[in-house]
Amino acid sequence: MPLTDYEKYIRTEELLALQKPVDALTCHDELQFQVVHQAHELYMKLIAHELGFFCSLLPSNQVGRALTTLDRIARIQRVLLQSVELLDTMAPTDYMTIRTALGRGSGQESPGFRTMLRLPGETVWPAFAAFFDKRGVALREIYEHPHDHHELFKLCEGLVDYDQL
């Protein structure tokens, strides 16, 4: 049967081939473990993409669209965090079986996670600081008078949300 346009666009054959075949799993829960972590990498790639877009909006003073982008990022982060709950359904013994197959691998080695830690200082803060310098307003002023700078206050709080999530 020929591939549908959806399958071609999403590249489902390649995507679904990225997990171990059932007969190679160390235990039943390993497929879940792989899918959850692979999805996390995709979500973190999307977050990095959106953060880059957010930074590109600031020089042209597109505050409304920047706020929408921060909201999108927060929603993606919440989906990512909520999906961690799936891993809570694994028995500790199954997790340890998977850990043996994973070797010394750790979520700390995740390229997406490392990007989430790196981007704020390398990309987001410089764009954010330049935006506020151009506007001639300081963060302290925004936080001391949030109602006088509502949009800017919301922008700041959106970045606080990113950091908290």
C-alpha positions, 0 to 999 in steps of 0.5 A: 500500500502506498504511503499517504501524504500524512505519512510522507510529510511526518516521515512516520516510517523513519520516526517509528523505526527509531525505537527498538523492535519488540523482540530486542526490548530489555523489558516491556516498559523500555518502549515507553521509556524510549518514546517518552524520551524521544518525544522530550527531545522533539519538544525541547527542539521545538522550545529552542526554535520558539525561543529563537523566534521570540528573540527575533521579534524583540528588535522589531518591537513585536511585543504582542507576538512575543507574548504569544510565543512565550505562552506557546513555549510554556504550553510545550513545557507543560506537555513535556513535564506532564508526559514525565508522569508516564514514567511513574507507571514503571516498576523500579525493577523495570527501570533498573533493567532499562538503566542497565541497557542505557549504561551510564547514559543520563538525562543530563546528557540530553542535547535538548536539556543542555540547550534549554540550560544554555539558551537563556544566557547565550541568546535570550538574555542578550536579546531581552536586555537589548530590547529593554535598553532600546525602550529606555526602561529598566527591569526594576522600573517595570517591577516597581510599576507593573501597571504602568508597563503592563505589556513589558511586565507580562513579557518579563513574567513570561520569561520567569515562567520559562525559567520555572518550567 
